[in-house]
Amino acid sequence: MRKLKVNTFLTLDGVMQAPGGPEEDESGNFKHGGWQFPYEDEMTGEVMGTFMGVPFDLLLGRKTYDIFAGYWPNHPGDPGDKLNNARKYVASRTLNKADWQNSALIKGDVAKEVAKLKEQDGPEIHVYGSGDLVQTLLKNSLIDELHLLIYPLLLGTGKRLFAEGTVPTSLKVTDSKVSSNGVFFAKYEPAGDVQYGTFAD
């Protein structure tokens, strides 16, 4: 069974939309694209280098796929070569074809197809962004690790990774660190159902 790992950049209020640039994703009249860049430092680079330092396949939702496919083929080198050469699976109800090299569409029951992928021989499966897809993976207990880089700013609007409808789930922290710019990295693994209690006598 190969592991499925999610890697996402978030603001402190949970926004994941358009971290990389103003034109990355302007849907919903989002005006804050590019919020990640001012905070990048040695630690964040090391975290991403470690995450991408192993062989991996990519699993992406359609919007993240469109962003990546429009950018990385024109940016060879590291990490472009790794992303371009990786086997890519795209979960989409609307795409008819996926032209980025080594890409294949997942149609029908995404959870069932991803479960099959995990059972096949191969490298780790990495997910970037892809908020809607992550919700589906969470609901079906398909995520082995969440790698979150949380940036010290609030935006108030934008797409959130853990939006309404997120399945209640307990997590345990297996690694964490803070950068000189205040970026908090945490690696989480699923830890079963949420536990409840009371302080009342």
N, C-alpha and C positions, 0 to 999 in steps of 0.2 A: 504494500500500500504506500503510495507516494504522498508526501505532505502537500497541503495547499496553504499558502501563506499570503496574507493580505498586507500590502504596504500603502499607507495613505498619509498625506499631509493634512493637518487640521488646524484651524484657529481654535482659540480657547473656548469659543462658543460653538464649536463643532462644524464650522463651514469648511467644505472641501473643494469648493468651486474655484476653478481657474487660478491655481497657485502660481503657475509658471509664466503668465503674461496677460496683458490687457485684452488681447483678442482670442485667448484660449477658449473661453466659453462665456459669451455675453448673454446667454438665455436668461429670461426673467429680468431683463434690463440690469444685469449685474455690472456694477461700476468699480469693483475692487480687484480686478484681475492683476496678477503679478505680486500679490501680497507676501509671497514666500521669500522672494529674492533678497530683500535687505537683511534677512536674518541668517543667511547661509554662512557657515564657518567650518573649521576643521572637523569638528565633531559630527556635524550633519553629513559631511562628505564621507567620513569614515563609516558611519552607519549605513549609508547607501552603498558604499563600496563593499562592505561585508555582505549585505543582503544580496547584491548582484554578483558576488564573487564565486558563486557555484553555478553549475549548469542548471538551466531552468526552461520550462515552457511558460508561455503567457496565456492567461485567461482574462479577457477584457469584455466589458459592456460596449455597446455600440458607440456611445458618445466618446468614451475614452479611446476606443479604437480609432475613431475618426481623427481625434487630436494627435495621437501617436503616429498614425499612418501619414498624416499631413506634414509631420515634422521630422521624424527620425530618419527616413530614407535619404534626406538631404543633409544629414549631419553624421557622417561616418566618424569613426574613432571610438573612444570609450566615453559613455556607455552605448553609443549608437550602434556599433557593430554587434554587441550582445543582443540588443533588442531586435535589430534587423534580422539576425541569423536565427533567433529563437523560433521554435514552433509556436504558432499563435492560434488560439481558439477564441472565436468571437460569438458571444451570446446576443442574438438580435432577432427581433420579429419582423424587421423592415428591410434589412439588407438582402440583396439578391446575390451578391458576390463580395468577396474580400480580396482586394488586389495586392495588398502589402505582402511581400514575399513570405512564403511558408505559413500562410493564413488559411484557416478553414472555418466555416460557419457552423454554429450549433443551433439547430432548429428544434422546435417541439419542446419537450419537457427538459428544461435546462438542468434542474437538480438531478434528474435521472442520468442525463448524459455526462454531467460532471462526476457523479459517483462512479460511472464506468471508467472515465479517464483516470481517476485516482487508483483504480484497481489495476490499470495497465502498467507495464514496465516503463520506466522513464525517469527523467529528473523531477525535481520539485516543480510545483505549479505555482506561479506568482500572479497575483492580482494587484493592479494599481488603480487607484480611483474607483470608478465603476460602482457608484453608490447603490443603485437599484439592484445590481447583480450581487453585491455584498449582502444586501438584505435577504435575497433568495438563498444564498449560501448559508447565512446564519440560521434561517428558519429550518433548514434541512441538515444542520449539524455537519457541514462539510468543511468548515474552516478549522485548521489545526493551529495556526498562529496569526495573531494580529500585531503588526508592527506599525505603531503610530508615532508620528513626529508632530508634536503639538506646539504651535507657535504662540508667543505671548501677545496676542492682539485679539480684539473683538470687532466683528464686522456687522453683526445684527441682521444681515440679509444674506441669502445665498443658499445653495444646496448643502444639506447637512448629511454626514455619513450615517448618523443614528437618528433618523427622522421618525416622525410618528409612525407607528406600526412595527417598530423594532421589537423583536421577540425578547422578553425578559430572560437574561442569561447571566450567570456568574462567571467571572474571569479571575485568573490568578496572574500576577506579574512575575515573569521569569527573568527579566533583565530591565534595567533602566539607567538613564544617565541624563545630565543636563548640560547644555552647551554654554559657552561664555556669553552667548547672545540670548540666553533664557529659553532656548528650545528644549522641550522635554521629550525624550525618547522613552517609550515603554514597549516591551514585548509582552503580549498577553496570550494565554492559552485558555480554552474553555474549561470551566470548573463546575459544570452541572447546573442544576436549577438554582434560582435565587432563594436564599434562606431568609426567613422572616422571624421577628421576635418583638418584644415590647419591653419598655422600661417601667411600665406600670406595675404596681405591687399586685 
